[in-house]
Amino acid sequence: MISFTNISRLSSIFSHRLCYKSISTISKIQIPKPQGKIQNVEDFLKTIGRGCDKYVSVFKDWDQLFKSSGKDLEGLGIPVKQRRWILNWSNKMKLGVEPYYIKPSTKGTKKKK
């Protein structure tokens, strides 16, 4: 016999899988169009900051930037911190968030005397 708790448990598992599937599909398929102040790769990398603008010459075009995976960026010679930052912001832009500059944290840095 199937109880109400078993049905609700199954429905929550099913809905979680649907949600995960749809998010992973969105991030693989969509390539956002340039919007607002962001019109090309250079604008995007300068806006997100953290030294990512050094790697403008690595990308051929807008599509390559948004189709690249972590392994692709590693092959292009981009260090881990910038690689993670670029992937994070490219996924946010795919979901509709316009990039903006976030000041790096100074927590944990020592003051010079």
C-alpha angles and dihedrals in degrees: 000000000000115000128204092253091055091050093049091047091051092047092051091050091047094048091047090054091048091050093048091047093050094048093048091047092050093052092050099046110034122081107186121227119240109270139182113339091349107087103144144010093274093055091048095051093044092050096051091049126186093121094298092127088075088073099056092110091056093069120072096198147339094278093054091053093054097039094051120109127203091267091051092052090047089054089052090058100251113151121242098256094051092040092056092045093051092048091047093052095041089055091047090051090050087057092051103263112136110226120250135175118269115195111234115250118258092198111129096020118123123232117237116239 
